[in-house]
Structure formats: C-alpha cells, structure tokens
Amino acid sequence: MLRLSKFSILCILLTWNLASSAPELIAEFKGTGNQTTVDFSVTAPWILDWRINSDYNKMVSFDLDLVDGTTGVLQGNVLRAKALGNGVRMFTTSGKYRFRINASFIRWHLKVQELTNEEAELYKPRRPR
C-alpha cells in the first residue's frame, strides 16, 4: 500500500511539472473581415500563434497590426499575407496590446501565449526562403 501511494504521488508531481511548463494561453481571437480585438495584457516572452483560412485560394488579403492597448499607437505590422497559412511569431516586450485586423475573404484565428524564458530559448524562427 505504501509503495502504491509513493507511485501515485510521483505521478501527480510529474504531471504537475509537465503542465506547468506548457505555454499559458492569455487571449484567443477568431473572426472574419476587419476588426480590432479587445485589449490583452501580456508579459514577455510571448508568442502569437496565427492561422488564416478561406474558401477561396485567390484574391485573399490579410494584414495584422499590433496596437498599444492604452494609447492606441501603432506598434508595428505583425503579418501581411496574400496566401493562406499559419505560423508563430515571438515577442520580447511586455505590455497591454490589441490587434487590428484587415482581412478580405479570410477566417482568422489568433492565440496569444506566454512562454517561460526556457521555452523562449528553444524557439527557433524559420529562415526566410
């Protein structure tokens, strides 16, 4: 009986440790067309996991800007796409932000996730083609 309880405790600790190292979901946005999301606060390092889909393969346009959530000042363009796809982008600044989306004929899905410093060190951006 004692052996079983030690094993159970070990399993719980391992599961808790694995779960605590997963990226933390801060915000998730889905939609179509042009929109500005609600504000979200995030601590660096963090990633944007994005996906754009459509029923059309041509004449699609997607433009994603990062805007300061307090002042409304444009922080920069995050993504400009003329084709469908998905990807991840890492950010190294903390703050309160919102996204401004301009999309034609596109369904978009955005996830903001905080990373630990260790997870950020493992992030390897893909080289441009």
HUNOR-V914682 format. One record per residue. N is the residue number from 1. PHI is phi in whole degrees, 0 to 359 (none if undefined). OMEGA is omega in degrees with one decimal (* if undefined). BURIAL is b if it has 9 or more other C-alpha atoms within 8 Angstrom, else e. Layout:
# HUNOR-V914682
<<N PHI OMEGA BURIAL> <N PHI OMEGA BURIAL>>
This chain:
# HUNOR-V914682
<<1 none 179.4 e> <2 296 179.5 e> <3 296 -179.9 e> <4 294 -178.7 e> <5 290 175.7 e> <6 296 178.0 e> <7 297 179.1 e> <8 297 179.1 e> <9 296 178.2 e> <10 299 178.7 e> <11 297 179.6 e> <12 296 179.8 e> <13 296 178.6 e> <14 295 178.8 e> <15 296 179.2 e> <16 297 -179.6 e> <17 295 178.8 e> <18 294 -179.3 e> <19 292 -177.9 e> <20 286 -179.4 e> <21 265 178.5 e> <22 282 177.0 e> <23 302 -178.3 e> <24 266 179.5 e> <25 288 -179.2 b> <26 261 -178.4 b> <27 206 177.5 e> <28 218 -177.3 b> <29 228 176.7 e> <30 225 177.2 e> <31 176 175.0 e> <32 222 175.7 b> <33 71 -175.8 b> <34 275 178.6 b> <35 203 166.8 e> <36 240 -176.7 e> <37 284 171.5 e> <38 288 179.1 e> <39 294 170.8 e> <40 220 177.4 b> <41 252 -174.7 b> <42 217 177.1 b> <43 252 -179.5 b> <44 289 -4.0 b> <45 280 179.1 b> <46 214 -179.9 b> <47 235 168.8 b> <48 251 176.1 b> <49 258 -173.9 b> <50 241 177.3 b> <51 211 175.5 b> <52 234 -179.1 b> <53 230 177.3 b> <54 198 172.7 b> <55 276 -178.8 e> <56 246 177.6 e> <57 258 -178.8 e> <58 238 177.9 e> <59 62 174.7 e> <60 262 179.5 b> <61 214 -179.5 b> <62 220 179.9 b> <63 226 -176.4 b> <64 236 179.1 b> <65 247 173.5 b> <66 259 -175.9 b> <67 238 175.8 b> <68 297 -175.6 b> <69 288 -179.2 b> <70 266 -174.2 e> <71 264 -175.4 e> <72 81 -179.0 e> <73 283 178.3 e> <74 296 177.8 e> <75 268 177.1 e> <76 147 176.9 e> <77 277 -179.9 b> <78 266 -174.5 e> <79 205 172.2 e> <80 226 -175.3 b> <81 226 174.4 e> <82 243 178.7 e> <83 219 179.7 e> <84 286 178.5 b> <85 166 179.3 e> <86 204 179.6 e> <87 179 -179.7 e> <88 222 175.4 e> <89 227 -179.0 e> <90 260 178.5 e> <91 237 -177.0 b> <92 243 177.6 e> <93 238 176.8 e> <94 269 175.1 b> <95 161 176.0 e> <96 250 -173.1 b> <97 227 166.7 b> <98 211 176.5 b> <99 255 171.5 b> <100 248 -173.5 b> <101 245 170.9 b> <102 240 -174.1 b> <103 223 176.4 b> <104 244 177.4 b> <105 62 -174.3 b> <106 229 166.4 b> <107 262 -177.7 b> <108 238 -179.3 b> <109 219 -177.6 b> <110 236 175.5 b> <111 233 176.1 b> <112 254 -178.1 b> <113 228 173.7 b> <114 278 177.9 b> <115 244 167.8 b> <116 279 176.9 b> <117 299 179.0 e> <118 294 178.1 e> <119 295 179.9 e> <120 296 178.4 b> <121 295 179.2 e> <122 280 -178.1 e> <123 291 -179.7 e> <124 236 179.3 e> <125 294 179.0 e> <126 284 178.7 e> <127 287 176.6 e> <128 298 -178.7 e> <129 277 * e>>
